[in-house]
Amino acid sequence: MKINLLLVDDHLVVLKGLTFFLQTQPELNIVGQAKNGKEAIEKVEELKPDVVLMDLIMPEMDGIEATKRIVAKYPHIKVIMLTSFSDKDSILPAIKAGAIGYQLKDVEPSVLIDTITAAMAGNKTLHPQVTNQLINQMTTDDSKNVSMLTPREKDVLEQITLGRSNKEIASILHITEKTVKTHITHIFAKMEVQDRTQAAMYAMKNGWFK
């Protein structure tokens, strides 16, 4: 089954280039284009794409606001940021808005395809420069260390750093998935992070689990 794509960018040359490449991929189907965030929302409502490739800086409405509105109304639609900006002031708001992927426009075509496929499976994919920015942002804070977590929260976080799903963690620790989700909520609150990726990167950067 093909993945239905909506392309959003205010530069016609970029839209044409993306269309030219992506329409050659047998697993993809380009259902439409938009030139700003406002138009993107209208197209999403009309076309119901599976994945949206979203530019960041656009007139009328930027990609972050558009992403926030799309994800809030259509949580099953995956939004991937495709932009030239790799600074933390662009990355963090985009991820908080609900983007499942963040790639730069210099990304290898094959990596972009992999990012789209990963998004459909519910997996986040970040450009290496973006990952480095996030890690640098998470500087060591003396008030944040592994001792602030309960023993069970530590166990859950360690499994998260190993890339395990909630179901896998529940099986390994002999607890329910609901309990795992509760622990994860507490972990995020204590660590002041938004998602599993940020929690795992912070823990690994600071050597919480050897």
C-alpha positions in Angstrom: 0.0 0.0 0.0 1.4 3.4 -1.0 2.2 6.2 1.4 0.2 9.3 0.5 2.4 12.5 0.8 1.6 16.2 1.0 4.5 18.5 0.2 4.7 21.9 1.9 7.3 24.6 0.9 7.1 28.2 -0.1 9.8 27.8 -2.7 8.5 26.5 -6.1 11.9 25.1 -7.1 12.1 23.0 -3.9 8.5 21.7 -4.5 9.3 20.8 -8.1 12.6 19.0 -7.0 10.9 17.0 -4.3 8.1 16.1 -6.6 10.4 15.0 -9.3 12.3 12.7 -7.0 9.6 11.4 -4.8 7.2 10.5 -7.6 9.8 8.0 -8.9 9.5 6.0 -5.7 7.0 3.1 -6.1 6.0 3.1 -2.4 5.0 6.8 -2.4 2.1 8.7 -3.8 2.1 12.6 -3.9 -1.4 13.7 -3.3 -0.8 17.5 -3.2 1.3 20.5 -2.5 1.0 23.6 -0.4 3.0 26.8 -0.3 2.5 27.9 3.4 1.2 26.5 6.7 -2.3 27.9 6.2 -2.7 26.2 2.9 -1.2 23.0 4.3 -3.9 22.7 6.9 -6.6 23.2 4.2 -4.9 20.5 2.0 -4.7 18.1 4.9 -8.4 18.5 5.6 -9.2 17.9 1.9 -6.7 15.2 1.0 -6.1 13.3 4.3 -2.4 12.4 3.5 -0.5 9.8 5.6 2.7 12.0 5.8 3.3 15.7 5.4 6.8 17.0 4.5 6.7 20.4 6.1 9.1 23.4 5.5 9.8 25.5 8.6 9.8 29.2 7.6 6.9 30.2 5.4 4.6 33.2 4.9 1.1 33.5 6.5 1.7 30.5 8.8 5.0 28.8 9.6 5.6 25.1 9.7 5.6 24.8 13.5 2.2 26.3 14.0 0.8 24.3 11.1 2.3 21.1 12.5 0.8 21.8 15.9 -2.7 22.3 14.4 -2.5 19.3 12.1 -1.2 16.9 14.8 -3.8 18.1 17.3 -6.7 17.5 14.9 -5.3 14.5 13.0 -2.9 12.7 15.4 -2.6 9.8 12.9 -1.0 12.0 10.3 2.8 12.1 10.5 4.6 15.4 10.0 8.3 15.5 9.0 10.1 18.9 9.1 12.3 19.3 6.0 14.2 22.6 6.4 17.6 24.3 6.2 17.6 25.3 9.9 19.4 23.1 12.4 19.5 25.5 15.4 17.9 24.5 18.7 15.4 27.4 18.5 14.0 25.7 15.4 14.4 22.1 16.4 12.9 22.1 19.9 9.7 23.9 19.0 9.2 21.7 16.0 9.5 18.5 18.0 7.3 19.9 20.8 4.7 20.8 18.1 4.5 17.1 17.2 6.9 16.6 14.3 7.9 12.9 14.2 10.9 13.6 12.0 13.4 16.5 11.4 15.6 16.4 8.3 17.7 19.1 6.6 17.4 19.8 2.9 20.9 18.4 2.3 19.8 15.0 3.4 20.6 12.0 1.2 17.5 11.0 -0.9 17.6 7.5 0.4 17.6 8.8 4.0 14.6 10.9 3.3 12.8 7.9 2.0 13.8 5.9 5.1 12.5 8.9 7.3 9.1 8.8 5.6 8.9 5.0 6.0 9.9 5.2 9.6 7.3 7.9 10.3 4.6 5.7 9.0 5.7 3.1 11.5 5.6 5.7 14.3 9.3 6.1 14.6 11.2 9.4 15.0 14.1 10.1 12.7 16.4 13.1 13.2 19.2 14.4 11.0 22.6 13.9 12.7 23.2 17.6 13.1 19.8 17.9 14.8 20.6 15.0 17.2 23.9 16.8 18.1 22.0 20.0 18.8 19.6 18.2 21.2 22.4 16.5 23.0 24.3 19.8 23.4 21.1 21.4 24.7 20.9 18.8 27.4 23.9 20.0 29.4 24.6 18.4 32.7 22.5 19.8 35.5 23.5 19.0 39.0 19.9 19.0 40.1 19.1 16.3 37.5 20.7 12.9 38.2 19.6 9.3 38.2 19.1 9.4 42.0 16.0 11.5 41.5 14.3 8.5 40.0 12.8 5.6 42.0 14.5 2.2 41.5 11.6 1.1 39.2 11.7 4.3 37.2 15.5 3.7 36.7 14.7 0.2 35.4 12.1 1.6 32.9 14.4 4.4 31.8 17.3 1.9 31.2 15.1 -0.1 29.0 14.0 3.0 27.1 17.7 3.7 26.4 17.9 0.3 24.9 15.1 1.1 22.5 12.5 -1.2 24.0 8.8 -0.6 23.5 6.3 -0.3 26.4 5.2 -3.9 25.7 8.7 -5.2 25.8 9.5 -3.3 29.0 6.4 -4.6 30.7 7.4 -8.2 29.8 11.0 -7.8 31.0 10.0 -6.1 34.3 6.9 -8.3 34.9 4.6 -5.3 35.1 1.6 -4.1 33.1 1.9 -1.7 30.1 -0.3 0.7 32.0 2.2 0.7 34.9 5.1 1.3 32.4 3.2 4.3 31.0 2.7 5.7 34.5 6.4 5.3 35.2 7.3 7.0 31.9 5.0 10.0 32.7 6.8 10.4 36.1 10.2 10.1 34.4 9.4 12.8 31.8 8.2 15.1 34.5 11.2 14.7 36.8 13.7 15.0 33.9 11.7 17.9 32.3 11.8 16.2 28.8 9.1 15.8 26.2 9.6 12.3 24.9 11.5 9.0 25.0 14.2 10.2 22.6 15.1 13.2 24.8 15.1 11.1 28.0 17.3 8.4 26.5 19.8 10.9 25.0 20.1 12.8 28.3 20.6 9.6 30.3 23.2 8.3 27.9 25.0 11.6 27.6 25.4 11.8 31.4 26.4 8.1 31.8 23.5 7.1 33.9 23.7 3.5 32.8 27.1 1.9 32.1 
